[in-house]
Amino acid sequence: MAKRLNPGVAVAGITIAALVGVGFLAAQAANSAPDNRGIARTGTPTPTGPSGVPAPPPAAPPAVPAGSGTGKRVVYSLKDNRVWLVDEAERSLRDYVIAPAPVKPQPGTFAVTLKKEEAQTGSDGVRITYSVRFGFVQGIPLGFAATETPLDQINPVKPTPSGTARPRTSAPPAKQSAGIRSTPADGAALWAFAPVGTPVIVVP
């Protein structure tokens, strides 16, 4: 006659078997799961500089000068050597630095009178394209144009000689030019933006 099992022993055995099975399945799952422990769960990292210090936010673009009119126009600041292309909604579509001319216009309101896209030699001897003329100053054509020449090499400021010794030869006089120079990309943008008749506002 078979020996009957104690009910308590049977329950304990089933419980142990179940726990062993659960542990085995957990181990299998851990071994088959991809290892993502090295991926950081963070948002977009803050940009840092070379020393690890958070980089400052980019500077806001300079505002269109006050008192430069309204509506679609080209604004040229003599003090800042900068140009703004402003649309009818008073939005600055583009602004950029320029190389000023030796002969500068007086502040005032002008208008685009002539455009020439083809390459030519400017009054300052620089090869230019995208010429946009908007008047004359001292009888010299006044206008914007693009050039491949680096802007810092156009009409550079020469240091004042020191001492009492006089130079053996005098420097040649500066070319009488009222040509305002920009990079090719900025010149092309101005060309496309300003048809003949577009106001050009020159501010101090």
TALIN-V395473 format. One record per helix or strand of 2 or more residues. SS is the DSSP state (@ for helix, = for strand). FROM is the first residue (numbers start at 0). LEN is the number of residues. If there is no record, write none. Layout:
# TALIN-V395473
ss = (SS;SS)
from = (FROM;FROM)
len = (LEN;LEN)
This chain:
# TALIN-V395473
ss = (@;=;=;=;=;=;=;=;=;@;=;@;=)
from = (6;72;81;91;107;113;119;126;139;150;177;183;198)
len = (26;5;5;6;4;3;2;11;7;3;5;10;5)
